[in-house]
């Protein structure tokens, strides 16, 4: 039930509104008419929608209102274990039948076939399934049917999966996970949420009786707690009929409707929860103000939607305040964020979280409490609310403009949340039209009434939590100190925030425009190329995949390779970040963000090893703003001691305990060993941060962007090079850049991967004993598209081989992460990297299997079915990519920078793949005998 206080707040808000739209209290929100929504007699809910983004593809989900919270003590971890078993045999797909069949049609396990389990829900998905054949749709629905009630749960498969789950536990048991679990014990006393953590108890995982898993499955996986969701290029009527027929054999269960929602108790006095861990990277302090859940019938009403909107605005304004604070050199914390949302299934909360400076933890807590107190006393200002409303309106407008280009995967996740958490799904048309009426009516007094009510005068239902490293420099206040701070903040002398209004142009006077000197067309790519009068080359790829998206990328050779002195590299590497933190022209970063309120625009400069440039995106109407920002990044970087100090403070705090994190030590060892301890390799640690000089960084930044004529700009999306306004904008803000003519190139600084047989085995103190392993093969290989495609295929084949041998057969690791690539700068080279965690006792055997699988392919070639699955997946992915702006952006860079033509030649390169080609290239790589192993073992 909703509490009396919450009722008063909500009803007083609604009484303030005079719009006819809200006159009828609890007017039920519509469900988007594009959704076919229904329920079978056995209780199964279904959602079906026809959508063609991407075409000839569909998403098939089954959402279970079931999670780890429902386990008995002897089932601790079995909800998650059951999720794994869904891929190890069902009634109609025995063994690995689901994976084998769907991978044969290009649907890849892991990326397209997957699932997740949380405390309160479990969701399975088959994604980007081809729908050109009805038999494939039938097969996908049959899988959902089997997952619903016909998972085999064979004894042999259960026992084989125990090792995989234990290794997933080992991999995931980092400091953050341990701290979360420890804090929950105090935050949620006498509650299921204090004792359940999804991955479960390793003793249970090792020893549970098979029947315990079957009992959990048969009790909780039942149609009234399940929703089948299908979104994509399907016939809705046909799919609905198939669901009705296929799922009719699942009877309504006797315990229909029994699913408990576990409470967490109210607290009259603040709960203080403190946990420490020697491997934690930094301290996080949280305030949570528990709120009663609004009933489902209210959340799914028009008025409930209004309250959700106000909660979102409050979160936005609070985050804006935190951003402003952390931009100051003397800020009491270096990061902060806020949101209103679910705490557990039975409670919501206003969440406020900050990261304090090391050694100033009490100061950080007091500052957080003061920010909450300011909201309680004064609320927010009109200017803050107007900025938040403007940003919300702009975001919704973009979604509305893209209403015909919504992605299948985005829509289906939204519908799953409707089933699991009562999220409204009225459709973007209703939301856009209604918010056009709602937002102007939301006045600051009305919003503040809700905001102030979140933070009670009597401190009831308040939780203070501190998760921190275990080290002498971290000074954690005790519970008595924390309670004293809560009391003292109420006596603080505070002033309300002043209104501000920064209504100025980004650029006071536009530069003198240049001209387009030459226009050429590339019919094969569908691009238009301009040469501007100042030497900048501009390339356009107009598309209609998104109606309100323009992507920008720009590049010029040089990068960090142009820095002669090694001691200048820290300043150079962080120079673009410094420039972004400092703001542009006369505006600091806080002012700049306010100037950009209500705009969808982003521009980021970068300097990498061998080039520099920009990435950016904007809505169609904010294209000019994107170009103005680009112009300012070329011409008006600024020095700002305050911002620079705030940035370095943030890094010092986040890196203060880095040396205690075993994964940081492993990552550093991989990097320095891979590049033979090259002195130009930078590690992001305190030593590096302390070497950064702001003046030197800005000097280097200006030098790298001093010659605009050397840049190539590529625009992809809804942009028309024949449009007069587009031409004027580009000629003004790119063509108006002053530049000497010339062409730079990178400098080869002899940075190379390690050669020969290289091993770096070392031991590290760690809380959870595991062996972390990194293996790399590198070789000189010609840089061309066929080799790029072949090495991608090798990676995917190895992924399947290691999944079978190391994960499934050995139960030795949760998974082997594989990365491969081919590059030509500074030299042509190929790399294949493998990384995995395992039980230290299994380490030697598993690393042997890594090499054995490679040797097996070299000696005998890949299995024909593995190669065919990979080719199907690559071709399927290519067809999907052709309709994506980001793919075209990458493809055009490859064409103009690297002379690689994915558009004309990629499909042919995939079709050309055969067993001999795979075998031959992998043999070329291995025979150069450059094999590196980095292994981190636990100290005894």
C-alpha positions, 0 to 999 in steps of 0.5 A: 500500500502507498503510505499516507504521506506519499498519498498526500504529496501525490494528490496535492500535486494532482490537485494543482494541475488544471489541464483536462488531460489530468482531470480524470484521476487514475485515467489508465494509460493506453498501451501502444496500439502497435503492440499486440498484447494479450494473455492466455488462459494459463496466465501466459502474457504475450507482446508482439509487434511488427517492426523493421529495424533491422529488416528481416530480423526479430527478437524473441524473449521470454521474461520470467518474474522469477529470480534469486530472491525466491530461493530456499537456503538449499537452493542458494544460487540455483535461479542463476544455475537454472538459467545456464541449464536452459542452454544445456538441453530442452525437450525439443533441443537436446544437449547443445541443440539450441546453440548448434541450430541457431549458430548454423543460421548466423545467430551467435551464442553470447551476443545473440543467444543469451540470458541474465538472472537478477534477484527478482527476474530472469530474461532469456533472448534470441536476438537478430534472428533471421525471419525470411523463413517461417521455419526459423520463426517456428524454431525460435518460438519452440525454444521459448516454449521449451524454456518456459516449461520443458528444460531437460535438467539432466543429471549429467548436464547439471554436474558438468555445469557446476564447474562453469558456475564456480568459475563465473563466481571466481571471475565475478568476485571482485571488491565491488561485488563483495562490498555490495553483498556485505552492505546488504546485510545491514541495509536490509535487516531480516530480509531476503535481500540481506541473504541472496546475491544471485551467484549464490553459495559455492557450497550449494553449487558444488553439492546441491541435489539435482532435485533441488534445481528441478523443484525450483524450476517446476515451482517458479517457472510457470505461465502466470509469471512469464511473458513471451515477447516477439518484436521484429519483421514478422506477421503479428497475426500469424505469430499470435496464433502460433503462440496460442497453439504452441503454449496451450500445452502448458497447464495453469499451475496450482500455485497460480498468483503465489509469487511473493514480493519480499518487503524490507522493513521501515526504519525510524532511525537512520540505518548506517551500513559500512563495509571495507575491502582491501581491493576496493579502488575508492570510497563511495558514500550513499544516501538512500531515502526509501519510498513506498512503491506506487501501486501498479494501477497508479504507475500505469495511469496518466497521473502515474506517468506525470509523477514519473516525469517529475521524478526524472526531472528531480534526478536530472537537476540533482545530477546537474548540481553534482556536476557543477560541484565536481568541476571545482578544485576545492570540491568535497567529492570528485564524482556524484550522481543521483536517481530516483528508482527501484531499491528492491522490488517492494521499495523505491528510493531517492539515491544520492551517491558521491566519491569523496577524496581519500582521507576526507571521507567525513567531509564528503559525507557532510557535503552530501548531507548538505546537498540533500538538506538544501533540497529539503529546505529550498528545492530547486530554482526555476532556471534549474527546472527549465533547463531540465525540462528543455533537455527532457523535451529535446530528448523526447523530440529526438525519439519522436523524430526517430519513431519509424526507426526504433530498434527491435532490441530497444522496443522489446526491452521496454516491453519486458520492463512493462511486464516485470516492473509496470513501466508504462508503454503508451508509445512515443507518439502519446508520450511526445504529445502528452509531454508537450502539454505536461511540461509547461504546466510543471512549475517549480513549486509543484516539483519542489513539493515532491522533491522536499517530501523525499527527504523526511524531517525525522530521518526515517527510512534513511540509509547511509552506506559507505563502501571503502578500501581497507587502508590507513589513509581512508578515515571512515567515520563511525556510526556515532559520527555519522548520526551526529552529522545527520543531526548537525546538518539540520542546524547548518546556516544555508542560503537558497541557490540563486537563479542564473540565466546564461543566454549568450551565443556560443560564438559572438561573431562568425568567421569569414567563410571559405569556399568549396573549391572542388566537388567529386562523387564516389558512386560506389560508396554513395559519397560526395567529396568536397575540397575546401579553399583552406585545404580541408577535405569533407566527405558526405554519406547521406543516409535515412537510417535515422531521421535525426542523426548526423555523425562526424569523424575527422582525422589527421596523421601525427598523434602522440608519435610527434612528441619527441620527449618521453617526459612530455607524453603524460601531458600529451596523452591527457591534453584533449581531456584537459581541454574538454574539462577547461571549456572553450573560449570565454566559457568554463565547462559548467557555463558551456553545458548550460549554453548547450541546454536543450541541444543534442550535440557532442564533440570530442577531440582525441589524440592517439598514438598515430593520429588526432581528430574529432568524433561527434554527433548531433541532431539535424537542427543542432548541426550548426552547434556541432560545427561551432564547437568544432571550430572552437576546439580548433581555435579557442582552447582555454587554460583553467587552473580550477578545472585542471585541479578538479580533473587531477583530483578526480584521477588521484582519488580514483587511482589512490588504491589502484595498486591493491587491485589485482586486476590492475596489476595484471592489466599493467603487466600485460601492457608492459610485457606486450610492448617489451617495456617500451618507455613510451608506454603510459600507465594510468597511475598516480605517477603519470597523473603527477607528471601532467603539466597543464601548460605543456598539455595545451601547447601540445594540443594546439600544435596537433590541431594547428593545421586544419588543412591536414584533416579529413572530415566525414559526415554520415546520416541525415545530411544533404551536401546539396542543401544551401544551409549545410554548405553555408555552415561547413564553409563558415566553421570549417572553411573559415579556419585559417590554415597553412597548407601541408600534409603531416605524417606519423613518426615511427617510434619503434613501438613493437610487440614483443618477439620470441617466446616471452613469459611473465608469471608472477604472484599477487595478494588477492582475496579470491584465489584465481589465476588470470591468464593472457596469451598473445600471438603476433606476426608480420602479415600483409594488411589487406581485406581478405586477411582482415576477414580471415583473422576475424573468422579465426577469432570466432572459430577459436571462440567456439573451440574454447567454449566447447573445450575449456568452458563446457568439457573442462568446466575450467573457466566462465569463458575465454575472451578473444581479441584479434586484429590486423593493423598497418601502422607503424608496421603491418602486423596481426595479433590474436589475444586470449584471456581467461580466469581459472582455478589456480590448480587448473591453470597449467592444463588450460593454458595448454589447451589454448595452444592445443586448439590453435595447433589443431587448426594448423594441423587439420584445419577448422571443422567444416561446421564451425567455419560455416557457422562463422560465415553465416554470422559474418554475412548476417551481421554485414546485412544488418550493418549496411543500415547503420550509420556507425558502420558507415562511419567506420567503413568510410574511415577504412576506405579513405585512410586505409584503402580498404573497401568494405562496401564492394569487397567485404561480402566476397571476402567472407564467401571466399573463406575456406578451411585452407585459408584459415589454416594457412593464415593461422600457420603463418602467424604461429610459425613466426614464433612470437608467443607471449604469456602473462599469468598472475597467480595468487600468493601462497 
